[in-house]
Amino acid sequence: MIIYLHPFNERVRTMLRLDELYRRFERLVSRNDSLSHHAALGTLFEIMELSSRAEVRADLLHELERQRQTLASFKNDPDVAIDALSSILGEIEDAAAALQQSAGKAGQALRENDWLMNIRSRSVMAGCSFQVDLPFYYAWQHRPPEERREAIIEWARPFGAVRECLTIVLRLLRESGQKSRVTSQNGSYQQQLGGKTYQLAEIHLDETLGAIPEFSANKYMLWIRFGRLDREFKTRPYEGSVDFELSLCNL
């Protein structure tokens, strides 16, 4: 199965982008080769850029508080497992407190590291040779992988609070979705939303079909049109029906 996501607003879109960067960083830094660690550093610089935006921190805190209030309203519901609910509320409160305590611009220490910023600026140059243009970085790349990994993880530590908040927000959002099995006709599917506000649409489908969804939506209607890539990598309409699982999420 392959999963496709469609955010209904820019706030969730930014969160999904940042989440993808964190996941990529974690995969790369877990490897041992120097090329993966170089890619991990490049991804860390992207995380620094995106998470340093003032609205990202504010949006995460806003979403955590909104989710906390929503979940807290179930405390007196006899059908709700109180222990599980209390655990989730505790996670939210701890994550929000950690983010609030990490005062200042995210990644400021990274920005003040001249050595790293020199790597950042030079490594994006076309044809940059580390052996020629960045000999100190080239030497560092030949250190043991455990030593490189330890340094990279330490540089990423200031972004841990953002990562924790992001994980909670997106996990609760995706868990809120009501799943349904649906079928598109002639490569197209539409569903009335009835004016209800959603934040995220999630599709699970069989990757062997080769069907690729394109979304468009407003508060009244969701449209999904499926396409495919031909042998020349040109987009073509997908002909035929597509069975898939659709989840509309809002918490």
Secondary structure, 3 states (H helix, E strand, C coil): CEEEEEECCHHHHHHHHHHHHHHHHHHHHCCCCHHHHHHHHHHHHHHHHHHCCHHHHHHHHHHHHHHHHHHHCCCCCCCCCHHHHHHHHHHHHHHHHHHHHCCCCCCHHHHCCHHHHHHHHHHCCCCCCHHHHCHHHHHHHCCCHHHHHHHHHHHHHHHHHHHHHHHHHHHHHHHCCEEEEEEEECCEEEEECCCCCCCEEEEEECHHHCCEEEEEECCCEEEEEEEEECCCCCEEECCCCEEEEEEEECC
